[in-house]
Amino acid sequence: MDRGSRSKDALLDAAERLIAERGFEVPLRE
């Protein structure tokens, strides 16, 4: 696994957590 895709996954995880905390359900992954 290269560092670029790992950091992208980390950003998606963080974004999903922030969205969930605000009560939104937004699937960022396909």
C-alpha positions in Angstrom: 0.0 0.0 0.0 1.5 3.3 -1.0 1.3 6.3 1.3 -0.9 8.4 -1.0 -3.8 5.9 -0.9 -3.4 5.4 2.9 -3.6 9.2 3.6 -6.6 9.4 1.3 -8.3 6.7 3.3 -7.4 8.5 6.5 -8.9 11.7 5.1 -12.1 9.9 4.1 -12.4 8.3 7.6 -12.0 11.7 9.2 -14.5 13.3 6.9 -17.0 10.5 7.5 -16.6 10.9 11.3 -17.1 14.7 11.1 -20.2 14.2 8.9 -21.6 11.6 11.3 -21.1 13.9 14.2 -23.2 16.5 12.5 -26.0 14.0 11.8 -25.5 13.6 8.1 -25.4 10.3 6.3 -23.2 10.8 3.3 -21.5 7.8 1.7 -18.1 9.0 0.5 -16.9 5.6 -0.8 -18.4 3.7 -3.6 
